[in-house]
């Protein structure tokens, strides 16, 4: 078999150029989230190993914050200067991929409060796969990765975000994202 035939057979086998089923789409997006988590986890561990005097938690937390602010600014750009409330911010950071991968359920879309539940989390799944302890997973989520979500809301001065529960808490309650209007 020639190289071009091998390439063509491989591309056909992965369905290159073909529409994905919803489950194929969900799997690929989930894998991308998990890879991001794995990469950040390995960077965190390597920082702690090679540079013990560096606050690895802070590096990851602040990088996550900056990434979130970047995403929040993209949401703000779409609003063309309009003041966004809880509903618009929650929906602005919600996507088909996110809803599928995190098994998200929008519970409330009120004038002063919007609520979404994440029933699963590829970040937690990736950390479990890598052998992280429950305590590490909770710490990683609550003290570092969640900074992204708080950063997303930074451009919107009239809202606040909170996560009273997360998948990483290991309570079975999921992540409860609550975005509220503040005075």
Secondary structure as GFF3:
##gff-version 3
##sequence-region A 1 183
A	DSSP	alpha_helix	3	14	.	.	.	ID=ss1
A	DSSP	alpha_helix	22	50	.	.	.	ID=ss2
A	DSSP	alpha_helix	56	78	.	.	.	ID=ss3
A	DSSP	alpha_helix	86	92	.	.	.	ID=ss4
A	DSSP	alpha_helix	96	101	.	.	.	ID=ss5
A	DSSP	beta_strand	104	109	.	.	.	ID=ss6
A	DSSP	beta_strand	113	118	.	.	.	ID=ss7
A	DSSP	alpha_helix	122	129	.	.	.	ID=ss8
A	DSSP	alpha_helix	134	140	.	.	.	ID=ss9
A	DSSP	pi_helix	141	145	.	.	.	ID=ss10
A	DSSP	alpha_helix	147	154	.	.	.	ID=ss11
A	DSSP	beta_strand	159	163	.	.	.	ID=ss12
A	DSSP	three_ten_helix	167	169	.	.	.	ID=ss13
A	DSSP	beta_strand	175	181	.	.	.	ID=ss14
###
